Amino acid sequence: MEQSSEKRKLISDKLRNIFEKICSFFLRWFPLFSLLLAAAFCVFVWYYYVWKSDWSAEKKQQYISEQAKFTFNKTGYQKMVEIMNSRREKLLDTPAFDGKDIFFPTGF
């Protein structure tokens, strides 16, 4: 009975020692491995979407035809230009303030 408990304790101590070594290895190298994995993923994304982003001729034509649906509203544009000009004229025609400045009474 006593021999079996010593054997269990010895096996338990060995397993605990192995577990501690595995944990210390994991805690030491996990940040580096995760950083390298993230960097590799970023390089893959950059290569796939930026460096090797070739479109076929038919895909380019499809994109151009989708973008060609833009229409220019000339009357709305002219109306907006007239509003901006009227506001500019109103601002220039308004007399400057000649009253006393409470924040800078002696001027700048």
N, C-alpha and C positions, 0 to 999 in steps of 0.2 A: 504494500500500500504506500509506504513511504517512498519507495523507489519510483512509483508511477507519478506521485505528486512532484518529485524532483525533476522527472523527465518532462512533465507538463510545463513546469516553471522554466526549464531550460529551453523548451520549444517556444514557449511564450516570449521569453527574452530574445531569442533569435528572430522571431517574427516581428517583434517590436523594433529591434535594431534594423532589420531590413526595411520595415515601413518608414522609419525615421530617415533612413538614407534616401529612399525613393522620394519622400516629401521634400527633403532638403534639396535634392537634385531638381525636382519640379519647381520649387519656389525660386531657385537660383536662375534657371534657364527659361522659365515660362515667359517672362517679359520680353526677352530677346527673341524667342521663337515667334511670339505673337506679333512683335514689331516687324520681323522679317516677313511673316505671312501677310500682314497688312500692306507692306511695301510691294510685295510681289503681286498682290491683288490690284493695287493702284497702277503698277506698271502694265499689267494685263489690260485694265480698263483704258488706260491711255493709249496703248498700242492698238486695241481693237476699235475704239471710237474716234481717235484723233489721227493716228499715223496711217492706219489701213482703212480709211473711210472712203473708199472709192464707190462711186455710184455708176450703174450701167447707163447707157445712153437713153434707154427707155424710161428709167427712173428719173433721170434729169428732165426729160421732156414732160413727164407726168407732173413733176414739181413745178416746172415753168407754167404749165397749163393751169395748175391750181392757183398759182400766184397771179395769174393774168385776170382774175375775176374782180380786181380792184376797179372801182368806178370813181371818177372825180366829179364831185358836185360843184360845178362852176358857179351856179347862182348862190349857193350857200357860202362859198368862198368869197364872192364879191360882197355879199351882205356883211360878212365878218370884217372884211377890209374897210368897208364904209363905217361900221361901228367903231373900229379902232381909230380911224381918222377923225371921226367926230369927237371921240374922247380926247384925242391929242389936241385938237383945236380948242376944245373946252378948257383943257388944262392950261394951254398957252394963253388963252384969253382971260383967265381968272387973274385978278390983280394980286400982287404979292402982299403978304401980311406986314403991316407997318406998325403994329402995336408993340407994347412992351413985352419983352421976353422974360418970363419969370425964372427960367433956368439959367440963362446967361444974360443978366442985365447989362453987363459992360461989353457984350459981344464975345466973339471967339478970341 
